[in-house]
Amino acid sequence: MANITKSDSFFVKEQEVVLFRISNSSGAYIEITNIGASIVSIIMPDKNGILTNIVLHYNDLKAYLTDSYSLGS
């Protein structure tokens, strides 16, 4: 069963910017913002079972506000 949590947030001009995490029982998860539903990370196990982010992403959630490359779209 999936678990949805709000893992980070901040305000810009009275609008809350939120990072949501959807995870499963194996530890894999996806993180999505409410800024155009941008995908920030998809954490999946590699061939050795080590969880790895497979999405090209910014290290700072605030960078998605000025993103000119459409990362996570």
C-alpha positions in Angstrom: 0.0 0.0 0.0 1.3 3.5 -0.8 1.9 6.1 1.8 1.7 9.8 0.9 3.4 12.4 3.1 4.2 16.1 2.9 8.0 16.2 3.2 8.9 19.8 2.7 7.2 23.2 2.1 7.8 26.9 2.0 5.8 30.0 0.9 6.2 32.3 -2.1 3.9 35.3 -2.3 1.4 33.7 0.2 1.3 30.5 -2.0 2.6 27.3 -0.4 5.0 25.3 -2.4 4.9 21.6 -1.3 7.0 18.5 -1.8 4.9 15.4 -1.6 6.4 11.9 -1.1 4.6 8.8 -2.2 6.3 5.6 -0.9 5.7 1.9 -0.8 6.6 -0.8 1.6 9.9 -1.7 -0.2 11.3 1.8 0.5 11.0 3.0 -3.1 9.4 6.4 -3.5 8.7 9.3 -5.8 8.7 13.0 -4.8 6.5 15.5 -6.6 5.9 19.3 -6.2 2.7 21.2 -6.5 4.6 23.4 -9.0 3.1 21.9 -12.2 3.4 18.4 -10.7 7.2 18.4 -11.3 8.9 15.1 -10.5 11.8 15.8 -8.1 12.9 12.3 -7.6 12.1 8.7 -8.3 14.0 6.5 -5.8 14.3 2.9 -7.0 16.5 0.0 -6.1 19.4 -0.7 -8.5 20.5 -4.2 -9.5 22.2 -4.6 -6.0 19.1 -3.4 -4.1 20.6 0.0 -3.2 18.0 2.8 -3.5 19.1 5.3 -6.2 17.5 8.5 -7.6 16.9 8.0 -11.3 15.7 11.5 -12.1 17.8 14.5 -13.3 16.9 17.1 -10.6 17.9 20.2 -8.7 19.3 19.8 -5.2 17.1 22.7 -3.9 13.3 22.7 -4.1 13.4 26.5 -4.6 15.3 26.1 -7.9 12.1 24.7 -9.5 10.6 28.2 -9.3 13.1 29.6 -11.7 13.7 26.4 -13.8 14.4 27.2 -17.4 15.2 23.6 -18.4 11.9 22.0 -17.4 13.5 19.4 -15.1 11.0 17.1 -13.7 8.3 17.9 -16.3 
